[in-house]
Amino acid sequence: MADLPHVLEAAMRRLHLSVQTLADRTGIRTPRIRVVVQDGTAGPIKPTQQELRELTHALGLPVSRVLPGAALVGAPGE
């Protein structure tokens, strides 16, 4: 399975969506989306499972395509 940044970036490219447009569609702030698309869950800003669900919905991706790559996000003890 591809890593989270690659999956998100490829979907954005396929749909011709900018980070700003994705932010408008999801309600997630632009800088936060930019970091998630760049770093995935390895970066300084960890996306929540809810944010990942919103991103997958806006990008027309199956949730299973994104959440397994970020399985530890929001895990107990984090």
Summary of the structure (lengths in Angstrom):
residues: 78
radius of gyration: 11.3
end to end distance: 23.7
largest distance: 37.3
contacts: 218
relative contact order: 0.20
helix: 63%
strand: 0%
